[in-house]
Structures are given as C-alpha cells and as structure tokens.
Amino acid sequence: MNRFIMADASACIGCRTCEVACVVSHQEQQNSAAVTTADFVPRIRVIKEDSFTTVTVCHQCEDAPCANVCPVQAIRRDRGHIFVTSSRCIGCKSCMLACPFGAMTVVASASGAQAIKCDLCWHREAGPACVEACPTSALQCVDAAHVQRQRLYSQPF
C-alpha cells in the first residue's frame, strides 16, 4: 500500500514552509540561502483560496496514470514510491495531462525539459521534509489504511 502526503486544510496557514523545505531538501548543498528564483521548483504546491488554504502533492497512485502514459517509461514504481528517472524523461508533458491531482511539473533544465514530482524524500531517513517542516502539523505521511481508520473514527455512531 502506497504512502502519500495528506494535508489538513483546517490547519494549513499557507506559509509555504513546506515548499521551501521541499526545494532545499532536493538541492545538492541543502542550503536555503543558495536557492534562487530559477531553482525554486517545489514538488508540493500551496493552494490559497478565499475560504481555505491547502496543498497539492503526488498521491503515489497504485495505478499511476502518469507512469502508464509515459512513452519512455521514465516514471516507475520502486520501494513503494513513484519516481521520475530524469535521464529518461523527454519532457513531453503527457504525465502532467494524465495526473488527476495536478501534481506533475515539467521544468526547463540545461539538458531539456524534465518532469518532477514528489518522491516522499526517499533520500531522507527522517521522511518527507515538508511534513517535518510544517509549523502547524497540517501535513502527514499516511497510507490508505490510515485514511480509512480516520474516516471510521470520525463517523458518528
């Protein structure tokens, strides 16, 4: 069962700390002072509306539409996560169109356009940087069984 990031819109204050933590976590020097506007490409995005604030992020789908539509198999499942292999990506943007959550981003790079998405910070022992950095604990890394248990507990008897 895949894990994914879940946001509590009632707790999210829209501070974008999760976005900064994500960007810093995925750069080589992991230094927030070194992040430029051009380098600021978070794999999680804050959505602000008049009545709520929340985030959108990859749901690590079991039947990942982004992976199914990729013509060069640059998107694959490994260790319970959906990954993009940058060296294979041709930047066609098919994955962006296929993702039902709008969680895929294609960015220009020196080697051409590249797809990026949340990888649950597989490179960090502590888990997703956004979850750790959120000042209101609005983000959790959960699996479908956890979500189902929460639904059952919240239903009135």
C-alpha positions in Angstrom: 0.0 0.0 0.0 1.5 3.3 -1.1 2.2 6.1 1.3 1.4 9.7 0.4 1.2 13.2 1.9 -2.1 14.3 3.2 -3.0 17.9 4.2 -5.4 19.1 6.8 -6.8 22.3 5.2 -8.2 23.5 8.5 -4.6 23.5 9.9 -2.8 24.9 6.9 -1.9 28.6 7.2 -0.5 29.0 3.7 3.0 29.9 4.9 4.7 27.9 2.2 7.3 26.5 4.6 6.6 23.1 3.1 7.5 24.4 -0.4 10.8 25.8 0.9 11.7 22.6 2.8 11.0 20.6 -0.3 13.2 22.7 -2.6 16.1 22.8 -0.1 15.8 19.0 0.5 16.2 18.3 -3.2 19.2 20.5 -3.9 22.8 19.3 -3.6 24.0 21.7 -0.9 20.7 21.7 1.0 21.2 25.4 1.9 18.2 27.7 1.8 20.4 30.7 1.2 21.6 29.2 -2.1 18.1 28.8 -3.6 17.4 31.2 -6.4 14.1 32.1 -8.0 15.0 29.9 -11.0 15.8 27.0 -8.7 12.6 27.3 -6.7 10.6 24.4 -8.0 8.8 22.6 -5.1 7.3 19.2 -5.6 4.4 20.3 -3.3 2.3 23.4 -4.0 0.3 25.6 -1.7 -3.2 26.5 -3.0 -4.7 29.6 -1.4 -8.4 30.4 -1.9 -10.7 32.9 -0.1 -12.1 30.3 2.3 -9.2 27.8 2.6 -5.6 27.0 2.1 -4.2 23.5 1.3 -1.6 21.8 -0.7 -1.5 19.6 -3.8 1.1 16.8 -4.0 1.6 13.5 -5.7 -0.7 10.8 -4.2 1.6 8.0 -5.2 -1.3 6.3 -7.0 -1.4 2.4 -7.1 -2.4 2.6 -10.8 -0.2 5.7 -11.5 -1.7 7.4 -14.6 1.5 9.4 -15.0 3.6 6.2 -15.3 1.1 4.5 -17.6 1.1 7.3 -20.1 4.9 8.0 -20.2 6.1 6.9 -23.7 9.7 6.2 -22.5 8.9 4.6 -19.1 10.7 7.4 -17.3 8.2 7.1 -14.4 8.3 3.9 -12.4 7.4 2.4 -9.0 10.3 1.5 -6.7 10.3 0.9 -3.0 6.7 1.9 -2.7 7.2 5.3 -4.4 6.6 6.6 -7.9 9.9 8.0 -9.2 10.9 10.0 -12.3 14.1 8.9 -13.9 15.3 12.3 -15.2 17.8 10.8 -17.6 15.0 9.0 -19.5 12.4 11.9 -19.4 11.9 13.6 -22.8 9.8 16.4 -21.4 6.7 15.6 -23.4 4.3 16.6 -20.6 2.0 13.6 -21.0 2.4 12.9 -17.3 1.1 16.4 -16.5 -2.0 15.9 -18.5 -2.6 12.4 -17.0 -2.2 13.2 -13.4 -5.7 13.7 -11.8 -4.2 15.8 -9.0 -2.1 18.2 -11.0 0.9 17.0 -9.1 3.4 16.7 -12.0 5.5 19.6 -13.1 7.7 19.9 -16.1 10.6 22.4 -15.8 13.3 23.6 -18.2 16.8 22.5 -17.5 20.2 22.6 -19.2 19.5 19.1 -20.6 16.0 19.9 -21.7 12.5 19.8 -20.1 12.3 17.4 -17.1 9.3 16.1 -15.2 9.4 16.3 -11.4 7.1 15.2 -8.7 7.0 14.3 -5.0 9.2 11.3 -4.2 8.4 11.4 -0.5 12.0 12.5 0.1 13.2 8.9 -0.3 16.8 10.3 0.2 16.0 11.4 3.8 15.9 9.0 6.7 13.5 11.4 8.5 11.0 11.1 5.7 9.4 14.0 3.8 10.9 17.4 4.5 7.6 19.1 4.1 6.0 17.1 6.9 8.9 17.7 9.2 8.9 21.5 8.5 5.2 22.3 8.7 4.8 24.6 11.7 1.1 23.6 12.2 1.5 19.9 11.6 -1.0 20.2 8.8 0.9 17.6 6.7 1.1 13.9 7.4 2.7 11.0 5.5 0.0 8.3 5.5 -1.3 5.2 3.7 -4.8 4.3 2.6 -5.4 2.2 5.7 -4.6 5.2 7.9 -7.1 7.3 6.0 -9.8 4.6 6.3 -9.3 4.4 10.0 -9.6 8.2 10.4 -12.8 8.1 8.5 -14.3 5.4 10.6 -13.3 7.2 13.9 -14.8 10.4 12.7 -18.2 9.0 11.8 -21.0 9.4 14.4 -22.5 6.3 16.0 
